């Protein structure tokens, strides 16, 4: 596998070691990890590094299908579940959950969620990398039953902003779907579409001593598994006691806005499901465009601040 490393440095403040500090001492200190940003690019992946730590990684391996993104903070704290699982990983349920990924449940009568992983593989990938840590990733993805011609194509554009001084960045995810030759039906299912699976330690594991993780939505705290909202967020502290908030915005230009969402209490999962309530028929010659924002931020962020970020994301498309 060919690997390319492009390096550049942003001068920052180096935090003192925190191993012996209490959680209260950690919380009172500014979050300012050292910044030595660099790109690591291979034939099948792209990663933003800070020193030797991965901030985020996009994987687009044709041999496994379903491109996905592993997401972390600027200090390298991983927030999403790794794929593939490391040895002895705590949560190996639902192995088709790949960090941040897209998967329709049903296209016509074919299951693309649990099954047919290689039925949604990238056929073309291009990237634009910037010295400030921002990037644009463009993919063409073919959806097809096993060993058959594509029934649907997707043009996906992912724009990742530069991490700001606090390490906050936004993933702007836009997907346009086009039938290959005839109408397709995205069949009703409570889950499907853009989905997020957090790392195992955010599942309420007894060994995790930080504050419990919780779901928020645009009109309050989320209780239950099905929600209607402009945005939803997942927040708490990572295994290393770093507090974090990860929010997903549904763009108001999307059909069926506000989105219907799925969450799970027994494992950390968040999903704006486009077909949660009913089928959607995409006619031959027509397109469907869906756009979402994923905000990654250090700290326990209050709802008004998330709402302001949502409004800025909304305005960015006008």
Secondary structure, DSSP 8 states (H G I E B T S, - for coil): --EEEEE-----------TTS-HHHHHHS-------EEEEEESSEEEEEETTEEEEEEE--TTT-S-EEEEB-TT--B-B--SS--TT-S--SSTT--SEEEE-SEETTEE-SSS-GGGEEEEEEEEEE-TTS-EEEEEEEEE-STTS--SEEEEEEEEE----TT--EEEEEEEEEEESSS-EEE---SS-EEEEEB-GGGS--TT--S---EEEETTEE--SSEEEESEEEEEEE-TTS-EEEEEEEE-TTSTT-SEEEEEETTTTEEEEETTSSS-EEE-TT-EEEEEEEEEEEES---HHHHHHHHHHHHHHT-
